[in-house]
Amino acid sequence: MAAAHEYSDSVVVTAAPDAVYAVVSDVTRTGEWSPICEACWWDEGDEPGPDGPREGAWFTGRNKTPNRTWETRSVVVAAEPGREFAWLVGGKFARWGYLLRPVDGGTELTETWQFLDDGIEFFREKYGDEAQDQIQNRIDAAHSGIPATLARIKELVEAA
């Protein structure tokens, strides 16, 4: 399925890809770096095993803005230590993820976001005439939130 809207940004973190992956794949820490998601937890039975999170595992996130608080469930669609961690919000509405690539001095960490066709359709059904404004709000949040998230992850990993 093609993404209707997408955005990504990158930062170099002075740590090995496996160390960076261990942080970004721990969804229970998301509230430490996300400007909107204040907390995440693994759904019962989907807690990570000794090798970390797995594809197909579900987690719930609590998001908060000045105007509202809401929760979403997401499914992990990529869990490759040192390489990629990604999830689909609602199982089909938006794809968020982290790509990791070794570079001189550490890891290039790229955060990606795609607002998928099913998500846009869901917003049109839910918000009607206000759908485009709501979609634009999500686009704006990704464009401001991703650089802020990456800066905070870099700070946390490098301080460890």
DSSP file (Angstrom, degrees, kcal/mol; ACC not computed):
  #  RESIDUE AA STRUCTURE BP1 BP2  ACC     N-H-->O    O-->H-N    N-H-->O    O-->H-N    TCO  KAPPA ALPHA  PHI   PSI    X-CA   Y-CA   Z-CA
    1    1 A M              0   0    0      0, 0.0     2,-0.2     0, 0.0   115,-0.0   0.000 360.0 360.0 360.0 131.7    0.0    0.0    0.0
    2    2 A A        -     0   0    0      1,-0.1   115,-0.8   114,-0.1     2,-0.4  -0.482 360.0-119.5 -77.2 144.0    1.4    3.4   -0.9
    3    3 A A  E     -A  116   0A   0     -2,-0.2   113,-0.2   113,-0.2     3,-0.1  -0.684  13.7-159.0 -83.5 134.4    1.9    6.0    1.7
    4    4 A A  E    S+     0   0A   0    111,-1.4     2,-0.4    -2,-0.4   112,-0.2   0.836  81.6  15.3 -79.5 -34.0   -0.1    9.2    1.1
    5    5 A H  E    S+A  115   0A   0    110,-1.3   110,-2.9    -3,-0.1     2,-0.3  -0.998  72.5 167.8-140.6 140.1    2.2   11.2    3.4
    6    6 A E  E     +A  114   0A   0     -2,-0.4     2,-0.3   108,-0.3   108,-0.2  -0.992   8.1 177.9-151.7 158.3    5.6   10.5    4.8
    7    7 A Y  E     +A  113   0A   0    106,-2.4   106,-2.1    -2,-0.3     2,-0.3  -0.979   3.6 174.2-156.7 147.6    8.5   12.1    6.6
    8    8 A S  E     -A  112   0A   0     -2,-0.3     2,-0.3   104,-0.2   104,-0.2  -0.985   4.7-177.4-151.6 159.4   11.8   11.1    8.0
    9    9 A D  E     -A  111   0A   0    102,-1.6   102,-2.3    -2,-0.3     2,-0.3  -0.967  12.8-146.8-152.2 161.6   14.9   12.6    9.6
   10   10 A S  E     -A  110   0A   0     -2,-0.3     2,-0.3   100,-0.2   100,-0.2  -0.905  11.8-177.4-135.0 158.9   18.2   11.3   10.8
   11   11 A V  E     -A  109   0A   0     98,-1.9    98,-3.3    -2,-0.3     2,-0.6  -0.977  28.7-120.5-148.0 151.5   20.9   11.9   13.4
   12   12 A V  E     -A  108   0A   0     -2,-0.3     2,-0.4    96,-0.2    96,-0.2  -0.873  26.2-163.5 -97.6 126.9   24.2   10.3   14.2
   13   13 A V  E     -A  107   0A   0     94,-3.1    94,-2.8    -2,-0.6     2,-2.3  -0.917  22.6-129.2-108.9 131.6   24.4    8.8   17.7
   14   14 A T  S    S+     0   0    0     -2,-0.4     2,-0.3    92,-0.2    92,-0.2  -0.464  78.9  84.5 -83.4  71.3   27.8    7.9   19.1
   15   15 A A  S    S-     0   0    0     -2,-2.3    -2,-0.2    92,-0.0   143,-0.1  -0.961  87.1 -85.1-160.2 159.1   27.0    4.4   20.1
   16   16 A A    >>  -     0   0    0     -2,-0.3     4,-2.1     1,-0.1     3,-0.5  -0.345  41.1-112.5 -68.6 151.0   26.8    1.0   18.3
   17   17 A P  H 3> S+     0   0    0      0, 0.0     4,-2.9     0, 0.0    65,-0.4   0.862 116.9  54.3 -53.4 -39.5   23.7    0.1   16.4
   18   18 A D  H 3> S+     0   0    0      1,-0.2     4,-2.1     2,-0.2    64,-0.2   0.886 108.6  48.8 -64.2 -36.9   22.8   -2.7   18.9
   19   19 A A  H <> S+     0   0    0     -3,-0.5     4,-1.1     2,-0.2    -1,-0.2   0.903 113.5  45.9 -68.6 -40.9   23.0   -0.2   21.8
   20   20 A V  H  X S+     0   0    0     -4,-2.1     4,-2.5     1,-0.2     3,-0.5   0.916 111.8  52.4 -67.1 -42.8   20.8    2.3   20.0
   21   21 A Y  H  X S+     0   0    0     -4,-2.9     4,-2.5     1,-0.2    -2,-0.2   0.901 102.4  59.1 -58.9 -42.1   18.3   -0.5   19.0
   22   22 A A  H  < S+     0   0    0     -4,-2.1    -1,-0.2     1,-0.2    -2,-0.2   0.843 111.9  41.6 -58.0 -33.2   18.0   -1.6   22.6
   23   23 A V  H >< S+     0   0    0     -4,-1.1     3,-1.5    -3,-0.5     6,-0.2   0.960 116.6  43.6 -78.3 -54.4   16.8    1.9   23.5
   24   24 A V  H 3< S+     0   0    0     -4,-2.5    -2,-0.2     1,-0.3    -3,-0.2   0.761 111.7  54.5 -68.9 -23.2   14.4    2.6   20.6
   25   25 A S  T 3< S+     0   0    0     -4,-2.5     2,-1.4    -5,-0.3    -1,-0.3   0.524  85.0  90.1 -87.0  -4.0   12.9   -0.9   20.6
   26   26 A D    X   -     0   0    0     -3,-1.5     3,-2.5    -5,-0.2     4,-0.2  -0.705  57.7-176.2 -90.2  86.9   12.0   -0.5   24.3
   27   27 A V  G >  S+     0   0    0     -2,-1.4     3,-1.6     1,-0.3     4,-0.3   0.743  75.0  72.3 -59.8 -22.7    8.5    1.0   23.8
   28   28 A T  G 3  S+     0   0    0      1,-0.3    -1,-0.3     2,-0.1    12,-0.2   0.644  96.9  52.1 -67.6 -11.6    8.2    1.4   27.6
   29   29 A R  G X  S+     0   0    0     -3,-2.5     3,-2.6    -6,-0.2     4,-0.4   0.427  76.2 104.0 -99.3  -1.2   10.7    4.2   27.3
   30   30 A T  G X> S+     0   0    0     -3,-1.6     4,-2.6     1,-0.3     3,-1.8   0.827  71.5  63.8 -54.0 -36.7    8.9    6.2   24.6
   31   31 A G  G 34 S+     0   0    0     -4,-0.3    -1,-0.3     1,-0.3    -2,-0.1   0.689  91.5  67.4 -62.2 -17.5    7.7    8.8   27.1
   32   32 A E  G <4 S+     0   0    0     -3,-2.6    -1,-0.3     1,-0.1    -2,-0.2   0.736 119.9  14.1 -73.5 -22.2   11.3    9.7   27.7
   33   33 A W  T <4 S+     0   0    0     -3,-1.8   119,-0.2    -4,-0.4    -2,-0.2   0.622  99.8  96.1-128.5 -19.2   11.7   11.1   24.2
   34   34 A S     <  -     0   0    0     -4,-2.6   112,-0.1     3,-0.3   111,-0.0  -0.586  55.3-152.2 -82.1 134.8    8.4   11.6   22.4
   35   35 A P  S    S+     0   0    0      0, 0.0    -1,-0.1     0, 0.0     3,-0.1   0.678  97.1  22.0 -74.2 -15.6    6.8   15.0   22.5
   36   36 A I  S    S+     0   0    0      1,-0.2    28,-2.6    27,-0.1     2,-0.8   0.736 107.0  74.1-118.0 -42.6    3.3   13.5   22.2
   37   37 A C  E     +B   63   0A   0     26,-0.2    -3,-0.3     1,-0.2    26,-0.3  -0.664  53.3 178.7 -80.8 112.1    3.4    9.9   23.4
   38   38 A E  E     +     0   0A   0     24,-2.2     2,-0.3    -2,-0.8    -1,-0.2   0.698  63.2   3.2 -89.6 -18.5    3.7   10.0   27.2
   39   39 A A  E     -B   62   0A   0     23,-1.3    23,-3.2    -9,-0.1     2,-0.3  -0.968  55.0-171.3-163.7 148.2    3.7    6.3   27.9
   40   40 A C  E     -B   61   0A   0     -2,-0.3     2,-0.3    21,-0.2    21,-0.2  -0.980   7.1-178.8-137.7 151.6    3.7    2.9   26.2
   41   41 A W  E     -B   60   0A   0     19,-2.3    19,-2.8    -2,-0.3     2,-0.2  -0.992  32.3-105.9-148.6 149.3    3.3   -0.6   27.5
   42   42 A W  E     -B   59   0A   0     -2,-0.3    17,-0.3    17,-0.2     5,-0.2  -0.523  40.3-113.5 -73.1 138.3    3.3   -4.1   26.0
   43   43 A D    >   -     0   0    0     15,-2.3     3,-2.7    -2,-0.2     4,-0.2  -0.388  51.9 -75.3 -67.6 151.9   -0.1   -5.7   25.7
   44   44 A E  T 3  S+     0   0    0      1,-0.3    -1,-0.2     2,-0.2    14,-0.1  -0.221 121.5  14.4 -54.7 129.2   -0.5   -8.8   28.0
   45   45 A G  T 3  S+     0   0    0     -3,-0.1    -1,-0.3     3,-0.0    -2,-0.1   0.308 109.9  84.5  88.7  -8.3    1.3  -11.8   26.5
   46   46 A D    <   +     0   0    0     -3,-2.7     8,-0.3    12,-0.1    -3,-0.2   0.224  54.6 134.9-110.2  13.6    3.3   -9.6   24.1
   47   47 A E        -     0   0    0     -4,-0.2    12,-0.0    -5,-0.2    11,-0.0  -0.273  66.4 -92.1 -59.5 148.7    6.1   -8.6   26.4
   48   48 A P        -     0   0    0      0, 0.0    -1,-0.1     0, 0.0    -3,-0.0  -0.271  38.8-140.3 -63.0 148.8    9.6   -8.9   24.8
   49   49 A G  B >   -G   52   0B   0      3,-1.7     3,-2.0    -3,-0.1    -3,-0.0  -0.146  45.3 -70.6 -91.7-166.1   11.5  -12.1   25.3
   50   50 A P  T 3  S+     0   0    0      0, 0.0    -1,-0.0     0, 0.0     0, 0.0   0.753 136.1  50.9 -62.8 -23.4   15.2  -12.5   25.9
   51   51 A D  T 3  S-     0   0    0      1,-0.4     0, 0.0    30,-0.0     0, 0.0   0.296 117.8-113.0 -95.1   8.7   16.0  -11.3   22.3
   52   52 A G  B <   -G   49   0B   0     -3,-2.0    -3,-1.7     2,-0.0    -1,-0.4  -0.509  64.9  -7.2  94.4-164.6   13.8   -8.2   22.7
   53   53 A P        -     0   0    0      0, 0.0     2,-0.3     0, 0.0    -6,-0.1  -0.200  65.6-147.2 -66.1 159.0   10.5   -7.4   21.0
   54   54 A R    >   -     0   0    0     -8,-0.3     3,-1.8    26,-0.0    22,-0.3  -0.913  24.5 -92.9-127.9 154.2    9.2   -9.6   18.2
   55   55 A E  T 3  S+     0   0    0     -2,-0.3    22,-0.2     1,-0.2     3,-0.1  -0.397 112.2  32.6 -60.3 141.0    7.2   -9.0   15.0
   56   56 A G  T 3  S+     0   0    0     20,-3.0    -1,-0.2     1,-0.3     2,-0.2   0.253  86.3 129.6  93.0 -11.2    3.5   -9.4   15.7
   57   57 A A    <   -     0   0    0     -3,-1.8    19,-2.9    19,-0.1    -1,-0.3  -0.519  47.7-143.4 -76.1 145.1    3.7   -8.2   19.3
   58   58 A W  E     + C   0  75A   0     17,-0.2   -15,-2.3    -2,-0.2     2,-0.3  -0.839  19.0 178.6-110.3 146.0    1.1   -5.5   20.2
   59   59 A F  E     -BC  42  74A   0     15,-2.4    15,-3.0    -2,-0.3     2,-0.4  -0.964  20.6-132.2-140.3 160.7    1.6   -2.5   22.5
   60   60 A T  E     -BC  41  73A   0    -19,-2.8   -19,-2.3    -2,-0.3     2,-0.4  -0.906  17.7-163.1-114.2 140.2   -0.6    0.4   23.7
   61   61 A G  E     -BC  40  72A   0     11,-2.8    11,-2.2    -2,-0.4     2,-0.6  -0.968  11.2-146.5-124.7 140.8    0.5    4.0   23.7
   62   62 A R  E     -BC  39  71A   0    -23,-3.2   -24,-2.2    -2,-0.4   -23,-1.3  -0.930  20.9-166.8-105.6 121.6   -1.0    7.0   25.6
   63   63 A N  E     -BC  37  70A   0      7,-3.4     7,-2.1    -2,-0.6     2,-0.4  -0.801   4.0-170.6-109.5 147.9   -0.7   10.2   23.7
   64   64 A K  E     + C   0  69A   0    -28,-2.6     5,-0.2    -2,-0.3    -2,-0.0  -0.985  12.2 166.4-145.4 131.0   -1.3   13.7   25.0
   65   65 A T        -     0   0    0      3,-2.9     3,-0.4    -2,-0.4   -29,-0.0  -0.787  56.0 -93.6-124.9 173.5   -1.6   17.2   23.5
   66   66 A P  S    S+     0   0    0      0, 0.0     3,-0.1     0, 0.0    -2,-0.0   0.792 125.4  43.8 -59.2 -24.6   -2.9   20.4   25.1
   67   67 A N  S    S-     0   0    0      1,-0.2     2,-0.3     0, 0.0    -3,-0.0   0.700 122.0  -3.6 -96.4 -20.7   -6.3   19.6   23.6
   68   68 A R        -     0   0    0     -3,-0.4    -3,-2.9     2,-0.0     2,-0.4  -0.996  47.6-137.1-165.2 164.4   -6.8   15.9   24.3
   69   69 A T  E     +C   64   0A   0     -2,-0.3     2,-0.3    -5,-0.2    -5,-0.2  -0.994  32.2 161.3-128.3 136.7   -5.5   12.5   25.5
   70   70 A W  E     -C   63   0A   0     -7,-2.1    -7,-3.4    -2,-0.4     2,-0.4  -0.977  27.6-132.6-151.5 162.0   -6.0    9.3   23.7
   71   71 A E  E     -C   62   0A   0     -2,-0.3     2,-0.3    -9,-0.2    -9,-0.2  -0.911  17.1-172.2-119.3 147.7   -4.7    5.7   23.4
   72   72 A T  E     -C   61   0A   0    -11,-2.2   -11,-2.8    -2,-0.4     2,-0.4  -0.957  16.8-137.6-131.9 153.2   -3.7    3.7   20.4
   73   73 A R  E     -C   60   0A   0     -2,-0.3    17,-3.5   -13,-0.2     2,-0.3  -0.913  24.6-172.9-108.1 141.8   -2.7    0.1   19.9
   74   74 A S  E     -CD  59  89A   0    -15,-3.0   -15,-2.4    -2,-0.4     2,-0.4  -0.953  15.9-141.6-134.5 152.5    0.1   -0.8   17.6
   75   75 A V  E     -CD  58  88A   0     13,-1.9    13,-2.5    -2,-0.3     2,-0.4  -0.942  24.4-119.5-115.7 136.0    1.7   -3.9   16.1
   76   76 A V  E     + D   0  87A   0    -19,-2.9   -20,-3.0    -2,-0.4    11,-0.3  -0.578  32.6 172.5 -72.5 127.1    5.4   -4.5   15.6
   77   77 A V  E     +     0   0A   0      9,-2.3     2,-0.3    -2,-0.4    10,-0.2   0.492  68.3  31.3-114.6  -9.5    6.1   -5.1   11.9
   78   78 A A  E     + D   0  86A   0      8,-1.6     8,-2.2   -24,-0.1    -1,-0.3  -0.939  52.9 163.4-149.9 127.6    9.9   -5.0   12.0
   79   79 A A  E     + D   0  85A   0     -2,-0.3     6,-0.2     6,-0.2   -24,-0.2  -0.607  17.3 150.0-143.8  76.9   12.2   -6.1   14.9
   80   80 A E  E >>  - D   0  84A   0      4,-3.0     3,-2.9    -2,-0.1     4,-2.1  -0.890  46.9-125.1-114.6  98.8   15.7   -6.6   13.6
   81   81 A P  T 34 S+     0   0    0      0, 0.0   -63,-0.2     0, 0.0    -2,-0.1  -0.106  92.6   6.4 -48.6 132.1   18.3   -5.8   16.3
   82   82 A G  T 34 S+     0   0    0    -65,-0.4   -64,-0.1   -64,-0.2     3,-0.1   0.419 133.1  54.1  77.2  -1.8   20.8   -3.2   15.2
   83   83 A R  T <4 S-     0   0    0     -3,-2.9    17,-3.2     1,-0.3     2,-0.3   0.697 107.3  -6.4-128.3 -52.8   18.9   -2.6   11.9
   84   84 A E  E  <  -DE  80  99A   0     -4,-2.1    -4,-3.0    15,-0.2     2,-0.4  -0.988  36.6-178.1-158.0 140.7   15.2   -1.7   12.2
   85   85 A F  E     +DE  79  98A   0     13,-2.2    13,-3.1    -2,-0.3     2,-0.3  -0.969  26.6 157.4-136.8 124.0   12.3   -1.4   14.6
   86   86 A A  E     -DE  78  97A   0     -8,-2.2    -9,-2.3    -2,-0.4    -8,-1.6  -0.977  16.9-171.4-148.3 157.8    8.9   -0.4   13.3
   87   87 A W  E     -DE  76  96A   0      9,-2.7     9,-2.4    -2,-0.3     2,-0.5  -0.977  21.4-128.1-148.3 157.5    5.2   -0.6   14.1
   88   88 A L  E >   -DE  75  95A   0    -13,-2.5   -13,-1.9    -2,-0.3     3,-1.5  -0.950  25.8-132.1-109.9 121.2    1.8    0.1   12.6
   89   89 A V  E >>>S+DE  74  94A   0      5,-2.9     4,-2.5    -2,-0.5     3,-1.4  -0.562  95.0   0.4 -70.4 128.6   -0.6    2.2   14.6
   90   90 A G  T 345S-     0   0    0    -17,-3.5    -1,-0.3    -2,-0.3   -16,-0.2   0.608 121.8 -81.4  66.9  10.2   -4.0    0.5   14.7
   91   91 A G  T <45S+     0   0    0     -3,-1.5    -1,-0.3   -18,-0.2    -2,-0.2   0.355 124.4  22.3  78.6  -7.1   -2.5   -2.3   12.6
   92   92 A K  T <45S+     0   0    0     -3,-1.4    27,-0.4     2,-0.1    26,-0.4   0.438  98.2  81.8-165.5  -1.8   -2.9   -0.3    9.4
   93   93 A F  T  <5S+     0   0    0     -4,-2.5    23,-1.7     1,-0.3    26,-0.6   0.892  99.4   1.1 -90.9 -41.2   -3.3    3.5    9.8
   94   94 A A  E   < -EF  89 115A   0     -5,-0.8    -5,-2.9    21,-0.2     2,-0.5  -0.996  59.7-141.3-148.6 144.6    0.3    4.9   10.2
   95   95 A R  E     +EF  88 114A   0     19,-2.7    19,-2.1    -2,-0.3     2,-0.3  -0.945  21.3 178.0-112.6 122.9    3.8    3.3   10.1
   96   96 A W  E     +EF  87 113A   0     -9,-2.4    -9,-2.7    -2,-0.5     2,-0.3  -0.892  15.4 144.6-115.5 150.0    6.4    4.6   12.5
   97   97 A G  E     -EF  86 112A   0     15,-1.8    15,-2.8    -2,-0.3     2,-0.4  -0.997  40.4-121.1-172.4 172.7    9.9    3.2   12.7
   98   98 A Y  E     -EF  85 111A   0    -13,-3.1   -13,-2.2    -2,-0.3     2,-0.4  -0.996  17.2-162.5-126.9 130.6   13.6    3.5   13.3
   99   99 A L  E     -EF  84 110A   0     11,-2.7    11,-2.8    -2,-0.4     2,-0.4  -0.933  10.6-160.1-108.8 137.4   16.3    2.5   10.8
  100  100 A L  E     + F   0 109A   0    -17,-3.2     9,-0.2    -2,-0.4    -2,-0.0  -0.965  12.0 176.1-122.9 134.7   19.8    2.0   12.1
  101  101 A R  E     - F   0 108A   0      7,-1.8     7,-3.4    -2,-0.4     2,-0.2  -0.989  31.2-119.8-139.7 127.2   23.0    2.1   10.0
  102  102 A P  E     + F   0 107A   0      0, 0.0     2,-0.3     0, 0.0     5,-0.2  -0.444  40.9 167.6 -66.3 136.1   26.5    1.8   11.2
  103  103 A V  E >   - F   0 106A   0      3,-2.5     3,-2.5    -2,-0.2     2,-0.1  -0.908  48.7 -68.5-138.2 166.2   28.6    4.9   10.3
  104  104 A D  T 3  S+     0   0    0     -2,-0.3     3,-0.1     1,-0.3     0, 0.0  -0.397 124.6  16.7 -56.2 125.6   32.0    6.2   11.4
  105  105 A G  T 3  S-     0   0    0      1,-0.1     2,-0.4    -2,-0.1    -1,-0.3   0.464 132.7 -48.7  90.1   1.6   31.7    7.3   15.0
  106  106 A G  E <  S- F   0 103A   0     -3,-2.5    -3,-2.5   -92,-0.2     2,-0.4  -0.955  87.2 -21.6 150.5-130.1   28.4    5.4   15.7
  107  107 A T  E     -AF  13 102A   0    -94,-2.8   -94,-3.1    -2,-0.4     2,-0.8  -0.987  37.6-137.9-132.7 130.7   25.0    4.9   14.3
  108  108 A E  E     -AF  12 101A   0     -7,-3.4    -7,-1.8    -2,-0.4     2,-0.6  -0.823  28.0-162.3 -83.8 117.0   22.9    6.8   11.8
  109  109 A L  E     -AF  11 100A   0    -98,-3.3   -98,-1.9    -2,-0.8     2,-0.5  -0.908   7.2-172.3-105.1 120.5   19.4    6.7   13.4
  110  110 A T  E     -AF  10  99A   0    -11,-2.8   -11,-2.7    -2,-0.6     2,-0.5  -0.956   9.7-156.0-114.9 126.6   16.6    7.5   11.0
  111  111 A E  E     -AF   9  98A   0   -102,-2.3  -102,-1.6    -2,-0.5     2,-0.3  -0.880  16.6-165.5 -99.0 133.3   13.0    7.9   12.3
  112  112 A T  E     -AF   8  97A   0    -15,-2.8   -15,-1.8    -2,-0.5     2,-0.4  -0.886  11.1-174.9-121.1 150.0   10.3    7.3    9.6
  113  113 A W  E     +AF   7  96A   0   -106,-2.1  -106,-2.4    -2,-0.3     2,-0.4  -0.989   2.6 179.8-143.7 132.8    6.6    8.1    9.5
  114  114 A Q  E     -AF   6  95A   0    -19,-2.1   -19,-2.7    -2,-0.4     2,-0.9  -0.984  19.5-150.2-134.3 124.0    4.1    7.2    6.9
  115  115 A F  E     -AF   5  94A   0   -110,-2.9  -111,-1.4    -2,-0.4  -110,-1.3  -0.842  32.7-145.9 -90.4 108.5    0.4    8.2    7.1
  116  116 A L  E >>  -A    3   0A   0    -23,-1.7     4,-2.1    -2,-0.9     3,-0.6  -0.259  20.8-106.9 -82.2 162.3   -1.1    5.3    5.2
  117  117 A D  H 3> S+     0   0    0   -115,-0.8     4,-2.5     1,-0.3     5,-0.2   0.864 119.9  54.7 -54.2 -40.9   -4.2    5.3    2.9
  118  118 A D  H 3> S+     0   0    0    -26,-0.4     4,-2.2     1,-0.2    -1,-0.3   0.857 107.9  50.7 -63.9 -33.7   -6.3    3.4    5.5
  119  119 A G  H <> S+     0   0    0     -3,-0.6     4,-2.3   -26,-0.6    -2,-0.2   0.901 110.1  48.3 -68.8 -41.3   -5.4    6.1    8.1
  120  120 A I  H  X S+     0   0    0     -4,-2.1     4,-2.2     2,-0.2    -2,-0.2   0.916 112.3  48.9 -65.5 -42.3   -6.5    8.8    5.8
  121  121 A E  H  X S+     0   0    0     -4,-2.5     4,-2.3     2,-0.2    -2,-0.2   0.912 109.7  52.7 -62.2 -42.3   -9.7    7.0    5.0
  122  122 A F  H  X S+     0   0    0     -4,-2.2     4,-2.6     1,-0.2    -2,-0.2   0.913 109.6  49.0 -58.9 -43.7  -10.3    6.5    8.7
  123  123 A F  H  X S+     0   0    0     -4,-2.3     4,-3.1     2,-0.2     5,-0.4   0.883 109.0  52.7 -65.5 -37.7   -9.8   10.2    9.3
  124  124 A R  H  X S+     0   0    0     -4,-2.2     4,-1.5     1,-0.2    -1,-0.2   0.912 113.7  43.3 -64.1 -40.8  -12.2   11.1    6.5
  125  125 A E  H  < S+     0   0    0     -4,-2.3    -2,-0.2     2,-0.2    -1,-0.2   0.901 120.5  41.3 -69.1 -40.6  -14.9    8.9    8.0
  126  126 A K  H  < S+     0   0    0     -4,-2.6    -2,-0.2    -5,-0.2    -3,-0.2   0.897 127.9  26.4 -75.7 -41.8  -14.3   10.1   11.5
  127  127 A Y  H >< S-     0   0    0     -4,-3.1     3,-2.3     1,-0.2    -3,-0.2   0.553  79.5-174.3-106.1  -9.8  -13.8   13.8   11.0
  128  128 A G  G >< S+     0   0    0     -4,-1.5     3,-1.9    -5,-0.4     4,-0.3  -0.278  76.8   8.9  56.2-124.0  -15.8   14.5    7.8
  129  129 A D  G 3  S+     0   0    0      1,-0.3     3,-0.3     2,-0.1    -1,-0.3   0.703 133.5  54.2 -63.5 -20.5  -15.4   18.1    6.7
  130  130 A E  G <> S+     0   0    0     -3,-2.3     4,-2.2     1,-0.2    -1,-0.3   0.380  78.8 101.0 -92.9   3.8  -12.6   18.6    9.3
  131  131 A A  H <> S+     0   0    0     -3,-1.9     4,-2.9     1,-0.2     5,-0.2   0.902  78.0  51.5 -58.2 -45.7  -10.6   15.6    8.1
  132  132 A Q  H  > S+     0   0    0     -4,-0.3     4,-2.6    -3,-0.3    -1,-0.2   0.893 110.3  49.3 -63.3 -38.6   -8.0   17.6    6.1
  133  133 A D  H  > S+     0   0    0     -4,-0.2     4,-2.0     2,-0.2    -1,-0.2   0.911 112.7  47.9 -63.5 -41.4   -7.3   19.8    9.1
  134  134 A Q  H  X S+     0   0    0     -4,-2.2     4,-1.6     2,-0.2    -2,-0.2   0.893 112.1  49.3 -66.2 -40.2   -6.9   16.8   11.3
  135  135 A I  H  X S+     0   0    0     -4,-2.9     4,-2.2     1,-0.2    -2,-0.2   0.929 110.2  50.9 -63.7 -45.0   -4.6   15.1    8.7
  136  136 A Q  H  X S+     0   0    0     -4,-2.6     4,-2.9     1,-0.2     5,-0.2   0.874 105.2  57.1 -61.9 -36.6   -2.5   18.3    8.5
  137  137 A N  H  X S+     0   0    0     -4,-2.0     4,-2.2     1,-0.2    -1,-0.2   0.909 108.4  46.8 -59.0 -41.6   -2.3   18.4   12.3
  138  138 A R  H  X S+     0   0    0     -4,-1.6     4,-2.1     2,-0.2    -2,-0.2   0.883 111.9  50.3 -68.4 -38.8   -0.7   14.9   12.2
  139  139 A I  H  X S+     0   0    0     -4,-2.2     4,-2.3     2,-0.2    -2,-0.2   0.945 112.0  47.4 -62.9 -47.8    1.7   15.9    9.4
  140  140 A D  H  X S+     0   0    0     -4,-2.9     4,-1.9     1,-0.2     5,-0.3   0.892 110.3  53.1 -60.7 -40.2    2.8   19.0   11.3
  141  141 A A  H  X S+     0   0    0     -4,-2.2     4,-2.9    -5,-0.2     5,-0.2   0.889 109.9  47.9 -64.1 -39.3    3.2   16.9   14.5
  142  142 A A  H  X S+     0   0    0     -4,-2.1     4,-2.2     2,-0.2    -2,-0.2   0.917 110.6  51.6 -66.1 -42.7    5.5   14.5   12.6
  143  143 A H  H  < S+     0   0    0     -4,-2.3    -2,-0.2     1,-0.2    -1,-0.2   0.824 121.9  31.4 -67.0 -31.5    7.6   17.3   11.1
  144  144 A S  H  X S+     0   0    0     -4,-1.9     4,-1.1    -5,-0.2    -2,-0.2   0.808 120.8  50.8 -92.3 -33.2    8.2   18.9   14.4
  145  145 A G  H  X S+     0   0    0     -4,-2.9     4,-2.9    -5,-0.3     5,-0.2   0.859 100.4  59.7 -76.2 -36.7    8.2   15.8   16.6
  146  146 A I  H  X S+     0   0    0     -4,-2.2     4,-2.7    -5,-0.2     5,-0.2   0.948 107.5  44.2 -62.7 -50.4   10.6   13.6   14.7
  147  147 A P  H  > S+     0   0    0      0, 0.0     4,-2.1     0, 0.0    -1,-0.2   0.907 116.2  48.7 -61.0 -38.1   13.6   16.0   15.0
  148  148 A A  H  X S+     0   0    0     -4,-1.1     4,-1.9     2,-0.2    -2,-0.2   0.904 112.2  48.8 -65.7 -40.9   12.8   16.6   18.7
  149  149 A T  H  X S+     0   0    0     -4,-2.9     4,-2.7     2,-0.2     5,-0.2   0.934 111.4  48.9 -63.7 -47.3   12.5   12.8   19.3
  150  150 A L  H  X S+     0   0    0     -4,-2.7     4,-2.5     1,-0.2    -2,-0.2   0.901 110.3  51.1 -61.4 -41.4   15.8   12.1   17.6
  151  151 A A  H  X S+     0   0    0     -4,-2.1     4,-2.1    -5,-0.2    -1,-0.2   0.906 112.3  46.8 -62.7 -40.9   17.6   14.8   19.5
  152  152 A R  H  X S+     0   0    0     -4,-1.9     4,-2.7  -119,-0.2    -2,-0.2   0.910 111.6  49.8 -70.2 -41.9   16.3   13.4   22.8
  153  153 A I  H  X S+     0   0    0     -4,-2.7     4,-3.0     2,-0.2     5,-0.3   0.938 110.8  50.9 -60.6 -45.8   17.2    9.8   21.9
  154  154 A K  H  X S+     0   0    0     -4,-2.5     4,-2.5     1,-0.2     5,-0.2   0.933 111.4  48.1 -55.4 -48.0   20.7   10.9   21.0
  155  155 A E  H  X S+     0   0    0     -4,-2.1     4,-1.3    -5,-0.2    -1,-0.2   0.918 114.1  45.8 -60.3 -46.0   21.0   12.7   24.3
  156  156 A L  H  X S+     0   0    0     -4,-2.7     4,-0.8     2,-0.2    -2,-0.2   0.926 115.4  45.1 -64.9 -46.3   19.8    9.7   26.3
  157  157 A V  H >< S+     0   0    0     -4,-3.0     3,-0.8     1,-0.2    -2,-0.2   0.925 114.2  48.1 -66.0 -44.4   21.9    7.1   24.5
  158  158 A E  H 3< S+     0   0    0     -4,-2.5    -1,-0.2    -5,-0.3    -2,-0.2   0.744 109.3  54.1 -71.7 -21.4   25.1    9.2   24.6
  159  159 A A  H 3<        0   0    0     -4,-1.3    -1,-0.2    -5,-0.2    -2,-0.2   0.645 360.0 360.0 -82.2 -16.1   24.6   10.0   28.4
  160  160 A A    <<        0   0    0     -3,-0.8    -1,-0.2    -4,-0.8    -2,-0.1   0.500 360.0 360.0 -72.7 360.0   24.3    6.3   29.2
